[in-house]
Amino acid sequence: MFLDKITANDWKDSITRHCRKRGRTLDEAGLETLLASADLIPYGVMRIARELWDYAELKDKRQLHVSDVKSVIESLVTS
């Protein structure tokens, strides 16, 4: 009944594909930080990724870096 754990590589592939669809890139350090912060928990990964997309849209950023991920995570923690 329960889904198997999603691997880090699966998450990386999925997030990278979604970034490309939106004309964006996320560096490897940013991906690693996102996944480590969420501890590969699906809800956490999706929440941070969703906020990162919104952040990129609002700031019109095409290239996202670890500093952007950290900014999004800090914003989520303080809110």
C-alpha positions in Angstrom: 0.0 0.0 0.0 2.9 2.4 0.7 5.0 3.8 -2.0 8.7 2.8 -2.2 11.1 5.6 -1.1 12.0 7.9 -4.0 15.7 8.0 -4.5 17.8 11.2 -4.6 18.6 10.5 -8.3 14.9 10.2 -9.1 14.2 13.5 -7.4 17.1 15.2 -9.2 15.9 14.0 -12.6 12.4 15.2 -11.8 13.4 18.6 -10.5 15.8 19.1 -13.4 13.1 18.2 -15.9 10.6 20.6 -14.3 13.2 23.4 -14.3 13.9 22.9 -18.0 10.2 23.0 -18.8 10.2 26.5 -17.2 13.4 27.5 -19.0 15.4 27.4 -15.8 18.4 25.5 -14.4 19.3 24.6 -10.8 23.0 23.9 -10.0 24.0 20.6 -8.4 24.7 22.2 -5.0 21.2 23.6 -5.0 19.7 20.2 -5.8 21.8 18.6 -3.0 20.8 21.3 -0.5 17.1 21.0 -1.4 17.1 17.2 -1.0 19.2 17.2 2.1 17.0 19.8 3.8 13.9 17.8 3.0 15.5 14.6 4.0 14.1 13.0 0.8 10.6 13.2 2.3 8.2 13.7 -0.6 6.1 16.4 0.9 9.2 18.4 2.0 10.9 18.1 -1.4 7.8 19.1 -3.3 7.1 22.0 -0.9 10.6 23.5 -1.2 10.6 22.9 -5.0 7.2 24.6 -5.4 8.4 27.6 -3.4 11.6 27.7 -5.5 9.5 27.9 -8.7 7.5 30.7 -7.3 10.6 32.5 -6.1 12.2 32.1 -9.6 9.0 33.5 -11.2 8.8 36.5 -8.9 12.5 37.4 -9.3 12.6 36.4 -13.0 15.6 34.2 -12.4 16.6 31.7 -15.1 19.6 30.2 -13.2 19.1 29.1 -9.7 21.9 28.4 -7.3 22.3 27.0 -3.8 21.9 30.5 -2.4 18.4 30.7 -3.9 17.5 27.4 -2.4 18.8 28.5 1.0 16.8 31.7 0.7 13.6 29.8 0.0 14.2 27.4 2.9 14.9 30.2 5.3 11.7 31.9 4.2 9.7 28.7 4.7 11.2 28.2 8.2 10.5 31.7 9.3 6.9 31.7 8.0 
